[in-house]
């Protein structure tokens, strides 16, 4: 049986490098991923090449950091609530199928 997806479980698994992901838009099943290789952007020592600076000047691109952290957290909560609802529906369907025979 799938454990209940709670914020504590998410934080615990995130610290171990794992995260939940759906298999597809129409598939309610969730899997836990833990990739061996991860991309990390070291922002404290980033060097921007001249060509990238030139491209950024020509492109209407806006780069921001920590612009609206509260909104990101709120959106994550909403996504988590939807994910938990999908998991509960899946578990309910599996239990109903087991009970019904």
DRENGU-731905 format. One record per atom (N, C-alpha, C): residue number from 1; residue in one letter; atom name; x, z, y. Coordinates in nm, 4 decimals. Atoms other than C-alpha are relative to their C-alpha. Example, Ala and Ser with C-alpha at 12.3 -4.5 7.8 and 13.67 -1.06 7.14 Angstrom:
2
r num->1, residuo->a, atomo->N, east->0.0890, up->0.0000, north->-0.1190
r num->1, residuo->a, atomo->CA, east->1.2300, up->0.7800, north->-0.4500
r num->1, residuo->a, atomo->C, east->0.0900, up->0.0000, north->0.1200
r num->2, residuo->s, atomo->N, east->-0.0820, up->-0.0060, north->-0.1190
r num->2, residuo->s, atomo->CA, east->1.3670, up->0.7140, north->-0.1060
r num->2, residuo->s, atomo->C, east->-0.0770, up->0.0730, north->0.1090
END
This chain:
101
r num->1, residuo->x, atomo->N, east->0.0842, up->0.0000, north->-0.1177
r num->1, residuo->x, atomo->CA, east->0.0000, up->0.0000, north->0.0000
r num->1, residuo->x, atomo->C, east->0.0892, up->0.0000, north->0.1248
r num->2, residuo->x, atomo->N, east->-0.0748, up->0.0077, north->-0.1259
r num->2, residuo->x, atomo->CA, east->0.1228, up->-0.0791, north->0.3520
r num->2, residuo->x, atomo->C, east->-0.0166, up->0.1296, north->0.0779
r num->3, residuo->x, atomo->N, east->0.0141, up->-0.1220, north->-0.0800
r num->3, residuo->x, atomo->CA, east->0.2031, up->0.2320, north->0.5579
r num->3, residuo->x, atomo->C, east->-0.0662, up->-0.0311, north->0.1336
r num->4, residuo->x, atomo->N, east->0.0640, up->0.0191, north->-0.1297
r num->4, residuo->x, atomo->CA, east->0.0057, up->0.2830, north->0.8771
r num->4, residuo->x, atomo->C, east->0.1069, up->-0.0282, north->0.1055
r num->5, residuo->x, atomo->N, east->-0.0948, up->0.0388, north->-0.1037
r num->5, residuo->x, atomo->CA, east->0.1851, up->0.1143, north->1.1637
r num->5, residuo->x, atomo->C, east->-0.0236, up->0.0873, north->0.1228
r num->6, residuo->x, atomo->N, east->0.0109, up->-0.0926, north->-0.1124
r num->6, residuo->x, atomo->CA, east->0.2420, up->0.3845, north->1.4227
r num->6, residuo->x, atomo->C, east->0.1188, up->-0.0204, north->0.0936
r num->7, residuo->x, atomo->N, east->-0.1160, up->0.0089, north->-0.0903
r num->7, residuo->x, atomo->CA, east->0.4658, up->0.4021, north->1.7295
r num->7, residuo->x, atomo->C, east->0.1240, up->0.0682, north->-0.0572
r num->8, residuo->x, atomo->N, east->-0.1152, up->-0.0683, north->0.0594
r num->8, residuo->x, atomo->CA, east->0.6874, up->0.6517, north->1.5451
r num->8, residuo->x, atomo->C, east->0.0668, up->-0.0857, north->-0.1071
r num->9, residuo->x, atomo->N, east->-0.0555, up->0.0880, north->0.1031
r num->9, residuo->x, atomo->CA, east->0.7269, up->0.4131, north->1.2518
r num->9, residuo->x, atomo->C, east->0.0738, up->-0.1170, north->0.0641
r num->10, residuo->x, atomo->N, east->-0.0662, up->0.1114, north->-0.0682
r num->10, residuo->x, atomo->CA, east->0.8065, up->0.1260, north->1.4882
r num->10, residuo->x, atomo->C, east->0.1341, up->0.0417, north->0.0591
r num->11, residuo->x, atomo->N, east->-0.1256, up->-0.0463, north->-0.0592
r num->11, residuo->x, atomo->CA, east->1.0687, up->0.3269, north->1.6746
r num->11, residuo->x, atomo->C, east->0.1045, up->0.0270, north->-0.1065
r num->12, residuo->x, atomo->N, east->-0.0944, up->-0.0297, north->0.1079
r num->12, residuo->x, atomo->CA, east->1.2252, up->0.4444, north->1.3501
r num->12, residuo->x, atomo->C, east->0.0572, up->-0.1278, north->-0.0600
r num->13, residuo->x, atomo->N, east->-0.0488, up->0.1241, north->0.0599
r num->13, residuo->x, atomo->CA, east->1.2451, up->0.0930, north->1.2103
r num->13, residuo->x, atomo->C, east->0.0811, up->-0.0822, north->0.1002
r num->14, residuo->x, atomo->N, east->-0.0777, up->0.0714, north->-0.1012
r num->14, residuo->x, atomo->CA, east->1.3644, up->-0.0594, north->1.5389
r num->14, residuo->x, atomo->C, east->0.1427, up->0.0530, north->0.0069
r num->15, residuo->x, atomo->N, east->-0.1348, up->-0.0573, north->-0.0076
r num->15, residuo->x, atomo->CA, east->1.6572, up->0.1834, north->1.5440
r num->15, residuo->x, atomo->C, east->0.0837, up->-0.0385, north->-0.1211
r num->16, residuo->x, atomo->N, east->-0.0713, up->0.0458, north->0.1185
r num->16, residuo->x, atomo->CA, east->1.7470, up->0.0592, north->1.1950
r num->16, residuo->x, atomo->C, east->0.0167, up->-0.1523, north->-0.0015
r num->17, residuo->x, atomo->N, east->-0.0168, up->0.1447, north->-0.0099
r num->17, residuo->x, atomo->CA, east->1.7304, up->-0.3042, north->1.3080
r num->17, residuo->x, atomo->C, east->-0.1100, up->-0.0819, north->-0.0635
r num->18, residuo->x, atomo->N, east->0.1110, up->0.0727, north->0.0614
r num->18, residuo->x, atomo->CA, east->1.3976, up->-0.3969, north->1.1487
r num->18, residuo->x, atomo->C, east->-0.1176, up->-0.0058, north->0.0973
r num->19, residuo->x, atomo->N, east->0.1192, up->0.0120, north->-0.0831
r num->19, residuo->x, atomo->CA, east->1.0777, up->-0.5157, north->1.3111
r num->19, residuo->x, atomo->C, east->-0.1086, up->-0.0731, north->-0.0780
r num->20, residuo->x, atomo->N, east->0.1100, up->0.0667, north->0.0706
r num->20, residuo->x, atomo->CA, east->0.7319, up->-0.6252, north->1.1932
r num->20, residuo->x, atomo->C, east->-0.0293, up->-0.1358, north->0.0619
r num->21, residuo->x, atomo->N, east->0.0376, up->0.1314, north->-0.0503
r num->21, residuo->x, atomo->CA, east->0.6232, up->-0.9851, north->1.2191
r num->21, residuo->x, atomo->C, east->-0.1062, up->-0.0580, north->-0.0920
r num->22, residuo->x, atomo->N, east->0.1019, up->0.0676, north->0.0787
r num->22, residuo->x, atomo->CA, east->0.3182, up->-1.1754, north->1.1088
r num->22, residuo->x, atomo->C, east->0.0575, up->-0.1257, north->-0.0622
r num->23, residuo->x, atomo->N, east->-0.0475, up->0.1218, north->0.0665
r num->23, residuo->x, atomo->CA, east->0.3657, up->-1.4632, north->0.8673
r num->23, residuo->x, atomo->C, east->-0.0485, up->-0.1260, north->0.0706
r num->24, residuo->x, atomo->N, east->0.0549, up->0.1165, north->-0.0690
r num->24, residuo->x, atomo->CA, east->0.1510, up->-1.6956, north->1.0751
r num->24, residuo->x, atomo->C, east->-0.1249, up->0.0390, north->0.0746
r num->25, residuo->x, atomo->N, east->0.1161, up->-0.0274, north->-0.0845
r num->25, residuo->x, atomo->CA, east->-0.1340, up->-1.7190, north->1.3186
r num->25, residuo->x, atomo->C, east->-0.1237, up->0.0334, north->-0.0815
r num->26, residuo->x, atomo->N, east->0.1210, up->-0.0197, north->0.0796
r num->26, residuo->x, atomo->CA, east->-0.3985, up->-1.7360, north->1.0471
r num->26, residuo->x, atomo->C, east->0.0218, up->0.0891, north->-0.1217
r num->27, residuo->x, atomo->N, east->-0.0314, up->-0.0857, north->0.1140
r num->27, residuo->x, atomo->CA, east->-0.2259, up->-1.5077, north->0.7966
r num->27, residuo->x, atomo->C, east->0.0093, up->0.1442, north->0.0487
r num->28, residuo->x, atomo->N, east->-0.0016, up->-0.1380, north->-0.0485
r num->28, residuo->x, atomo->CA, east->-0.3036, up->-1.1383, north->0.8481
r num->28, residuo->x, atomo->C, east->0.1145, up->0.0838, north->-0.0581
r num->29, residuo->x, atomo->N, east->-0.1064, up->-0.0777, north->0.0626
r num->29, residuo->x, atomo->CA, east->-0.0101, up->-1.0315, north->0.6296
r num->29, residuo->x, atomo->C, east->0.1182, up->0.0189, north->0.0954
r num->30, residuo->x, atomo->N, east->-0.1144, up->-0.0328, north->-0.0826
r num->30, residuo->x, atomo->CA, east->0.2790, up->-0.8607, north->0.8042
r num->30, residuo->x, atomo->C, east->0.1190, up->0.0238, north->-0.0908
r num->31, residuo->x, atomo->N, east->-0.1234, up->-0.0252, north->0.0735
r num->31, residuo->x, atomo->CA, east->0.6379, up->-0.8555, north->0.6842
r num->31, residuo->x, atomo->C, east->0.0979, up->0.0717, north->0.0921
r num->32, residuo->x, atomo->N, east->-0.1045, up->-0.0663, north->-0.0767
r num->32, residuo->x, atomo->CA, east->0.9340, up->-0.6467, north->0.7939
r num->32, residuo->x, atomo->C, east->0.1252, up->-0.0857, north->-0.0071
r num->33, residuo->x, atomo->N, east->-0.1211, up->0.0811, north->-0.0069
r num->33, residuo->x, atomo->CA, east->1.2359, up->-0.8442, north->0.9084
r num->33, residuo->x, atomo->C, east->0.1167, up->0.0853, north->0.0453
r num->34, residuo->x, atomo->N, east->-0.1228, up->-0.0679, north->-0.0386
r num->34, residuo->x, atomo->CA, east->1.5909, up->-0.7195, north->0.9359
r num->34, residuo->x, atomo->C, east->0.1138, up->-0.1008, north->-0.0083
r num->35, residuo->x, atomo->N, east->-0.1013, up->0.1057, north->0.0060
r num->35, residuo->x, atomo->CA, east->1.8193, up->-1.0106, north->1.0239
r num->35, residuo->x, atomo->C, east->0.1420, up->0.0567, north->0.0000
r num->36, residuo->x, atomo->N, east->-0.1399, up->-0.0435, north->0.0034
r num->36, residuo->x, atomo->CA, east->2.1888, up->-0.9756, north->0.9430
r num->36, residuo->x, atomo->C, east->0.0680, up->-0.0263, north->0.1336
r num->37, residuo->x, atomo->N, east->-0.0605, up->0.0368, north->-0.1279
r num->37, residuo->x, atomo->CA, east->2.2897, up->-1.1544, north->1.2618
r num->37, residuo->x, atomo->C, east->-0.1035, up->0.0166, north->0.1104
r num->38, residuo->x, atomo->N, east->0.0895, up->-0.0200, north->-0.1134
r num->38, residuo->x, atomo->CA, east->2.1371, up->-1.0559, north->1.5941
r num->38, residuo->x, atomo->C, east->0.0682, up->-0.0516, north->0.1252
r num->39, residuo->x, atomo->N, east->-0.0541, up->0.0442, north->-0.1281
r num->39, residuo->x, atomo->CA, east->2.1806, up->-1.2050, north->1.9360
r num->39, residuo->x, atomo->C, east->-0.0045, up->0.1138, north->0.1009
r num->40, residuo->x, atomo->N, east->-0.0077, up->-0.1045, north->-0.1013
r num->40, residuo->x, atomo->CA, east->2.2961, up->-0.9602, north->2.1991
r num->40, residuo->x, atomo->C, east->0.0656, up->-0.0608, north->0.1231
r num->41, residuo->x, atomo->N, east->-0.0567, up->0.0499, north->-0.1251
r num->41, residuo->x, atomo->CA, east->2.3545, up->-1.0554, north->2.5611
r num->41, residuo->x, atomo->C, east->0.0651, up->0.1156, north->0.0746
r num->42, residuo->x, atomo->N, east->-0.0679, up->-0.1077, north->-0.0727
r num->42, residuo->x, atomo->CA, east->2.6199, up->-0.8294, north->2.7144
r num->42, residuo->x, atomo->C, east->-0.0065, up->-0.0268, north->0.1498
r num->43, residuo->x, atomo->N, east->0.0243, up->0.0317, north->-0.1408
r num->43, residuo->x, atomo->CA, east->2.4899, up->-0.8344, north->3.0698
r num->43, residuo->x, atomo->C, east->0.1015, up->0.0624, north->0.0950
r num->44, residuo->x, atomo->N, east->-0.0935, up->-0.0657, north->-0.0912
r num->44, residuo->x, atomo->CA, east->2.7559, up->-0.6043, north->3.2121
r num->44, residuo->x, atomo->C, east->0.1255, up->-0.0829, north->0.0252
r num->45, residuo->x, atomo->N, east->-0.1202, up->0.0802, north->-0.0212
r num->45, residuo->x, atomo->CA, east->3.0349, up->-0.8626, north->3.1731
r num->45, residuo->x, atomo->C, east->-0.0274, up->-0.1492, north->-0.0053
r num->46, residuo->x, atomo->N, east->0.0379, up->0.1405, north->0.0102
r num->46, residuo->x, atomo->CA, east->2.8477, up->-1.1929, north->3.1899
r num->46, residuo->x, atomo->C, east->0.0715, up->-0.0847, north->0.1049
r num->47, residuo->x, atomo->N, east->-0.0657, up->0.0947, north->-0.0898
r num->47, residuo->x, atomo->CA, east->3.0317, up->-1.4883, north->3.3409
r num->47, residuo->x, atomo->C, east->-0.0811, up->-0.1291, north->-0.0007
r num->48, residuo->x, atomo->N, east->0.0809, up->0.1211, north->-0.0110
r num->48, residuo->x, atomo->CA, east->2.8319, up->-1.7843, north->3.4663
r num->48, residuo->x, atomo->C, east->0.0925, up->-0.1150, north->0.0396
r num->49, residuo->x, atomo->N, east->-0.0865, up->0.1154, north->-0.0270
r num->49, residuo->x, atomo->CA, east->3.0095, up->-2.1203, north->3.4530
r num->49, residuo->x, atomo->C, east->-0.0460, up->-0.0734, north->0.1258
r num->50, residuo->x, atomo->N, east->0.0347, up->0.0778, north->-0.1199
r num->50, residuo->x, atomo->CA, east->3.0181, up->-2.3517, north->3.7549
r num->50, residuo->x, atomo->C, east->-0.1149, up->-0.0953, north->-0.0279
r num->51, residuo->x, atomo->N, east->0.1069, up->0.0959, north->0.0324
r num->51, residuo->x, atomo->CA, east->2.7977, up->-2.6056, north->3.5771
r num->51, residuo->x, atomo->C, east->-0.1356, up->0.0703, north->-0.0118
r num->52, residuo->x, atomo->N, east->0.1260, up->-0.0741, north->0.0085
r num->52, residuo->x, atomo->CA, east->2.5360, up->-2.3416, north->3.5009
r num->52, residuo->x, atomo->C, east->-0.0466, up->0.0432, north->0.1383
r num->53, residuo->x, atomo->N, east->0.0369, up->-0.0364, north->-0.1378
r num->53, residuo->x, atomo->CA, east->2.5452, up->-2.2170, north->3.8619
r num->53, residuo->x, atomo->C, east->-0.0611, up->-0.1192, north->0.0717
r num->54, residuo->x, atomo->N, east->0.0507, up->0.1228, north->-0.0628
r num->54, residuo->x, atomo->CA, east->2.4950, up->-2.5754, north->3.9781
r num->54, residuo->x, atomo->C, east->-0.1403, up->-0.0321, north->-0.0515
r num->55, residuo->x, atomo->N, east->0.1316, up->0.0279, north->0.0590
r num->55, residuo->x, atomo->CA, east->2.2040, up->-2.6258, north->3.7379
r num->55, residuo->x, atomo->C, east->-0.1042, up->0.0999, north->0.0497
r num->56, residuo->x, atomo->N, east->0.0935, up->-0.1020, north->-0.0483
r num->56, residuo->x, atomo->CA, east->2.0453, up->-2.2978, north->3.8489
r num->56, residuo->x, atomo->C, east->-0.0398, up->-0.0233, north->0.1451
r num->57, residuo->x, atomo->N, east->0.0332, up->0.0297, north->-0.1406
r num->57, residuo->x, atomo->CA, east->2.0654, up->-2.4017, north->4.2147
r num->57, residuo->x, atomo->C, east->-0.0995, up->-0.1148, north->0.0089
r num->58, residuo->x, atomo->N, east->0.0871, up->0.1172, north->-0.0032
r num->58, residuo->x, atomo->CA, east->1.8860, up->-2.7298, north->4.1353
r num->58, residuo->x, atomo->C, east->-0.1356, up->0.0254, north->-0.0660
r num->59, residuo->x, atomo->N, east->0.1215, up->-0.0263, north->0.0775
r num->59, residuo->x, atomo->CA, east->1.6205, up->-2.5789, north->3.9082
r num->59, residuo->x, atomo->C, east->-0.0775, up->0.1152, north->0.0620
r num->60, residuo->x, atomo->N, east->0.0794, up->-0.1116, north->-0.0528
r num->60, residuo->x, atomo->CA, east->1.3318, up->-2.3674, north->4.0390
r num->60, residuo->x, atomo->C, east->-0.0206, up->0.1070, north->-0.1068
r num->61, residuo->x, atomo->N, east->0.0006, up->-0.1005, north->0.1041
r num->61, residuo->x, atomo->CA, east->1.4176, up->-2.0916, north->3.7961
r num->61, residuo->x, atomo->C, east->0.0251, up->0.1355, north->0.0631
r num->62, residuo->x, atomo->N, east->-0.0173, up->-0.1341, north->-0.0538
r num->62, residuo->x, atomo->CA, east->1.3846, up->-1.7245, north->3.8698
r num->62, residuo->x, atomo->C, east->0.0385, up->0.0933, north->-0.1141
r num->63, residuo->x, atomo->N, east->-0.0465, up->-0.0946, north->0.1000
r num->63, residuo->x, atomo->CA, east->1.5812, up->-1.4695, north->3.6717
r num->63, residuo->x, atomo->C, east->-0.0159, up->0.1399, north->0.0577
r num->64, residuo->x, atomo->N, east->0.0214, up->-0.1372, north->-0.0463
r num->64, residuo->x, atomo->CA, east->1.4742, up->-1.1071, north->3.7010
r num->64, residuo->x, atomo->C, east->0.0299, up->0.0965, north->-0.1135
r num->65, residuo->x, atomo->N, east->-0.0185, up->-0.1064, north->0.0991
r num->65, residuo->x, atomo->CA, east->1.5417, up->-0.7814, north->3.5246
r num->65, residuo->x, atomo->C, east->-0.0768, up->0.1225, north->0.0479
r num->66, residuo->x, atomo->N, east->0.0758, up->-0.1206, north->-0.0304
r num->66, residuo->x, atomo->CA, east->1.3253, up->-0.4722, north->3.5103
r num->66, residuo->x, atomo->C, east->-0.1003, up->-0.0215, north->0.1131
r num->67, residuo->x, atomo->N, east->0.0954, up->0.0315, north->-0.1057
r num->67, residuo->x, atomo->CA, east->1.0647, up->-0.6419, north->3.7296
r num->67, residuo->x, atomo->C, east->-0.1314, up->0.0743, north->-0.0115
r num->68, residuo->x, atomo->N, east->0.1274, up->-0.0682, north->0.0199
r num->68, residuo->x, atomo->CA, east->0.7589, up->-0.4821, north->3.5763
r num->68, residuo->x, atomo->C, east->-0.0007, up->0.0634, north->-0.1388
r num->69, residuo->x, atomo->N, east->-0.0168, up->-0.0654, north->0.1296
r num->69, residuo->x, atomo->CA, east->0.8607, up->-0.2554, north->3.2909
r num->69, residuo->x, atomo->C, east->-0.1319, up->0.0572, north->-0.0507
r num->70, residuo->x, atomo->N, east->0.1273, up->-0.0606, north->0.0409
r num->70, residuo->x, atomo->CA, east->0.5242, up->-0.0780, north->3.2866
r num->70, residuo->x, atomo->C, east->-0.0932, up->-0.1053, north->-0.0601
r num->71, residuo->x, atomo->N, east->0.0859, up->0.1066, north->0.0526
r num->71, residuo->x, atomo->CA, east->0.3415, up->-0.4086, north->3.2325
r num->71, residuo->x, atomo->C, east->0.0483, up->-0.0463, north->-0.1376
r num->72, residuo->x, atomo->N, east->-0.0546, up->0.0384, north->0.1306
r num->72, residuo->x, atomo->CA, east->0.5758, up->-0.4982, north->2.9448
r num->72, residuo->x, atomo->C, east->-0.0383, up->0.1036, north->-0.1046
r num->73, residuo->x, atomo->N, east->0.0381, up->-0.1067, north->0.0928
r num->73, residuo->x, atomo->CA, east->0.5113, up->-0.1615, north->2.7814
r num->73, residuo->x, atomo->C, east->-0.1488, up->-0.0075, north->-0.0298
r num->74, residuo->x, atomo->N, east->0.1449, up->0.0111, north->0.0211
r num->74, residuo->x, atomo->CA, east->0.1352, up->-0.2010, north->2.8327
r num->74, residuo->x, atomo->C, east->-0.0340, up->-0.1183, north->-0.0906
r num->75, residuo->x, atomo->N, east->0.0245, up->0.1182, north->0.0841
r num->75, residuo->x, atomo->CA, east->0.1414, up->-0.5508, north->2.6816
r num->75, residuo->x, atomo->C, east->0.0432, up->0.0270, north->-0.1434
r num->76, residuo->x, atomo->N, east->-0.0455, up->-0.0354, north->0.1344
r num->76, residuo->x, atomo->CA, east->0.3395, up->-0.4159, north->2.3859
r num->76, residuo->x, atomo->C, east->-0.1002, up->0.0914, north->-0.0693
r num->77, residuo->x, atomo->N, east->0.1013, up->-0.0888, north->0.0568
r num->77, residuo->x, atomo->CA, east->0.0808, up->-0.1415, north->2.3351
r num->77, residuo->x, atomo->C, east->-0.1210, up->-0.0801, north->-0.0463
r num->78, residuo->x, atomo->N, east->0.1160, up->0.0832, north->0.0352
r num->78, residuo->x, atomo->CA, east->-0.1978, up->-0.3998, north->2.3361
r num->78, residuo->x, atomo->C, east->0.0299, up->-0.0793, north->-0.1267
r num->79, residuo->x, atomo->N, east->-0.0383, up->0.0756, north->0.1193
r num->79, residuo->x, atomo->CA, east->-0.0103, up->-0.6133, north->2.0833
r num->79, residuo->x, atomo->C, east->0.0033, up->0.0905, north->-0.1226
r num->80, residuo->x, atomo->N, east->-0.0056, up->-0.0948, north->0.1099
r num->80, residuo->x, atomo->CA, east->0.0482, up->-0.3068, north->1.8672
r num->80, residuo->x, atomo->C, east->-0.1404, up->0.0377, north->-0.0470
r num->81, residuo->x, atomo->N, east->0.1380, up->-0.0333, north->0.0360
r num->81, residuo->x, atomo->CA, east->-0.3215, up->-0.2138, north->1.8766
r num->81, residuo->x, atomo->C, east->-0.0618, up->-0.1141, north->-0.0804
r num->82, residuo->x, atomo->N, east->0.0541, up->0.1151, north->0.0735
r num->82, residuo->x, atomo->CA, east->-0.4140, up->-0.5674, north->1.7647
r num->82, residuo->x, atomo->C, east->0.0634, up->-0.0112, north->-0.1382
r num->83, residuo->x, atomo->N, east->-0.0687, up->0.0063, north->0.1286
r num->83, residuo->x, atomo->CA, east->-0.1524, up->-0.5594, north->1.4895
r num->83, residuo->x, atomo->C, east->-0.0526, up->0.1062, north->-0.0947
r num->84, residuo->x, atomo->N, east->0.0536, up->-0.1081, north->0.0831
r num->84, residuo->x, atomo->CA, east->-0.2772, up->-0.2238, north->1.3604
r num->84, residuo->x, atomo->C, east->-0.1412, up->-0.0351, north->-0.0454
r num->85, residuo->x, atomo->N, east->0.1364, up->0.0396, north->0.0380
r num->85, residuo->x, atomo->CA, east->-0.6365, up->-0.3553, north->1.3641
r num->85, residuo->x, atomo->C, east->0.0034, up->-0.1055, north->-0.1102
r num->86, residuo->x, atomo->N, east->-0.0127, up->0.1032, north->0.1040
r num->86, residuo->x, atomo->CA, east->-0.5286, up->-0.6600, north->1.1612
r num->86, residuo->x, atomo->C, east->0.0426, up->0.0621, north->-0.1321
r num->87, residuo->x, atomo->N, east->-0.0453, up->-0.0664, north->0.1221
r num->87, residuo->x, atomo->CA, east->-0.3471, up->-0.4368, north->0.9132
r num->87, residuo->x, atomo->C, east->-0.1133, up->0.0790, north->-0.0648
r num->88, residuo->x, atomo->N, east->0.1121, up->-0.0782, north->0.0552
r num->88, residuo->x, atomo->CA, east->-0.6478, up->-0.2082, north->0.8749
r num->88, residuo->x, atomo->C, east->-0.1027, up->-0.0918, north->-0.0652
r num->89, residuo->x, atomo->N, east->0.0961, up->0.0949, north->0.0570
r num->89, residuo->x, atomo->CA, east->-0.8750, up->-0.5079, north->0.8160
r num->89, residuo->x, atomo->C, east->0.0516, up->-0.0539, north->-0.1335
r num->90, residuo->x, atomo->N, east->-0.0592, up->0.0490, north->0.1250
r num->90, residuo->x, atomo->CA, east->-0.6360, up->-0.6401, north->0.5515
r num->90, residuo->x, atomo->C, east->-0.0085, up->0.1057, north->-0.1087
r num->91, residuo->x, atomo->N, east->0.0046, up->-0.1089, north->0.0981
r num->91, residuo->x, atomo->CA, east->-0.6136, up->-0.3034, north->0.3779
r num->91, residuo->x, atomo->C, east->-0.1438, up->0.0244, north->-0.0435
r num->92, residuo->x, atomo->N, east->0.1411, up->-0.0189, north->0.0349
r num->92, residuo->x, atomo->CA, east->-0.9933, up->-0.2605, north->0.3935
r num->92, residuo->x, atomo->C, east->-0.0474, up->-0.1094, north->-0.0949
r num->93, residuo->x, atomo->N, east->0.0408, up->0.1116, north->0.0848
r num->93, residuo->x, atomo->CA, east->-1.0415, up->-0.6050, north->0.2407
r num->93, residuo->x, atomo->C, east->0.0587, up->0.0156, north->-0.1409
r num->94, residuo->x, atomo->N, east->-0.0625, up->-0.0194, north->0.1313
r num->94, residuo->x, atomo->CA, east->-0.7944, up->-0.5287, north->-0.0391
r num->94, residuo->x, atomo->C, east->-0.0665, up->0.1144, north->-0.0770
r num->95, residuo->x, atomo->N, east->0.0668, up->-0.1130, north->0.0657
r num->95, residuo->x, atomo->CA, east->-0.9575, up->-0.1919, north->-0.1115
r num->95, residuo->x, atomo->C, east->-0.1412, up->-0.0386, north->-0.0460
r num->96, residuo->x, atomo->N, east->0.1353, up->0.0448, north->0.0380
r num->96, residuo->x, atomo->CA, east->-1.3053, up->-0.3488, north->-0.1124
r num->96, residuo->x, atomo->C, east->0.0062, up->-0.0889, north->-0.1233
r num->97, residuo->x, atomo->N, east->-0.0142, up->0.0880, north->0.1154
r num->97, residuo->x, atomo->CA, east->-1.1850, up->-0.6139, north->-0.3553
r num->97, residuo->x, atomo->C, east->0.0327, up->0.0808, north->-0.1261
r num->98, residuo->x, atomo->N, east->-0.0333, up->-0.0846, north->0.1160
r num->98, residuo->x, atomo->CA, east->-1.0348, up->-0.3469, north->-0.5837
r num->98, residuo->x, atomo->C, east->-0.1204, up->0.0777, north->-0.0496
r num->99, residuo->x, atomo->N, east->0.1168, up->-0.0804, north->0.0366
r num->99, residuo->x, atomo->CA, east->-1.3488, up->-0.1338, north->-0.5769
r num->99, residuo->x, atomo->C, east->-0.1101, up->-0.0878, north->-0.0592
r num->100, residuo->x, atomo->N, east->0.1064, up->0.0899, north->0.0455
r num->100, residuo->x, atomo->CA, east->-1.5823, up->-0.4307, north->-0.6245
r num->100, residuo->x, atomo->C, east->0.0329, up->-0.0600, north->-0.1365
r num->101, residuo->x, atomo->N, east->-0.0363, up->0.0480, north->0.1326
r num->101, residuo->x, atomo->CA, east->-1.3875, up->-0.5376, north->-0.9284
r num->101, residuo->x, atomo->C, east->0.0493, up->-0.1367, north->0.0052
END
